Amino acid sequence: MAGFTVARLDEIELVDGAGCPFRPVRQHFGITTFGVNAMTAASQGDRLINEHEEAELDSAEELYLVLSGHARFELGGENHDAPTGTFIH
């Protein structure tokens, strides 16, 4: 075995996660030490990430990257514009 795997985003299966479709990147690559997923909107204005509180006991640190298009994040009651290339941590 080579010890590496290569895949394009559209090669990873799209699954329905309670109304927020995503691609389970971690499972595709067999990653066990950290979580990673890819969310893709079917239509403009679709919600990609379910509302949640970062202060929840089982909440993990999160990093988001807008690969294409445009997103809006609501963080701490404030809206943040996120065009292509934006990281949110």
C-alpha positions as CSV (number, residue, x, y, z in Angstrom):
1,M,0.0,0.0,0.0
2,A,1.3,3.5,-0.9
3,G,0.3,5.3,2.3
4,F,-1.6,8.0,0.5
5,T,-4.9,8.5,-1.2
6,V,-6.0,11.1,-3.7
7,A,-9.6,12.1,-4.4
8,R,-11.5,15.1,-5.8
9,L,-14.3,16.5,-3.8
10,D,-17.0,15.3,-6.3
11,E,-15.6,11.8,-6.0
12,I,-16.6,11.5,-2.3
13,E,-20.2,10.3,-1.8
14,L,-22.8,12.9,-0.9
15,V,-25.0,11.9,2.0
16,D,-28.0,13.6,3.6
17,G,-27.2,14.8,7.2
18,A,-30.6,15.8,8.6
19,G,-31.3,18.2,5.7
20,C,-27.7,19.4,5.4
21,P,-26.1,17.3,2.7
22,F,-22.3,16.7,3.2
23,R,-19.4,14.6,2.0
24,P,-17.9,12.4,4.8
25,V,-14.3,13.1,3.9
26,R,-12.9,11.6,7.2
27,Q,-14.6,8.2,6.4
28,H,-13.6,8.3,2.8
29,F,-9.9,8.5,3.7
30,G,-10.1,6.4,6.8
31,I,-9.0,9.3,9.0
32,T,-9.3,8.5,12.7
33,T,-7.4,11.3,14.5
34,F,-9.5,14.3,13.5
35,G,-12.9,15.1,11.8
36,V,-13.3,16.6,8.4
37,N,-16.3,16.9,6.2
38,A,-17.3,18.9,3.1
39,M,-20.7,20.6,2.8
40,T,-22.1,21.6,-0.6
41,A,-25.2,23.7,-1.2
42,A,-27.6,22.4,-3.8
43,S,-29.2,25.9,-4.1
44,Q,-28.3,29.5,-3.2
45,G,-29.4,30.2,0.4
46,D,-29.3,26.6,1.5
47,R,-28.2,26.0,5.2
48,L,-25.0,24.0,5.3
49,I,-24.3,23.7,9.0
50,N,-26.9,23.0,11.6
51,E,-27.2,25.7,14.3
52,H,-25.2,24.7,17.4
53,E,-23.4,26.1,20.4
54,E,-19.6,26.0,20.6
55,A,-19.8,25.9,24.4
56,E,-21.5,22.5,24.4
57,L,-19.5,19.9,26.4
58,D,-19.0,17.6,23.4
59,S,-18.2,20.4,21.0
60,A,-14.9,20.1,19.1
61,E,-12.8,22.9,17.6
62,E,-13.9,23.7,14.1
63,L,-12.4,25.2,11.0
64,Y,-14.4,26.1,7.9
65,L,-13.0,27.1,4.4
66,V,-15.2,28.4,1.6
67,L,-13.7,26.7,-1.5
68,S,-16.0,28.3,-4.0
69,G,-19.0,30.6,-4.1
70,H,-20.1,32.6,-1.2
71,A,-21.3,31.9,2.4
72,R,-22.6,33.8,5.4
73,F,-21.8,32.7,9.0
74,E,-23.7,33.8,12.0
75,L,-21.3,33.8,15.0
76,G,-22.1,35.2,18.4
77,G,-25.2,36.9,16.9
78,E,-23.2,38.7,14.2
79,N,-23.3,38.0,10.5
80,H,-19.9,37.5,8.8
81,D,-19.5,37.6,5.0
82,A,-17.4,34.7,3.6
83,P,-16.5,34.8,-0.1
84,T,-14.3,32.2,-1.7
85,G,-11.0,31.7,0.1
86,T,-12.4,32.7,3.6
87,F,-11.4,30.6,6.7
88,I,-13.7,30.7,9.7
89,H,-12.3,29.3,13.0
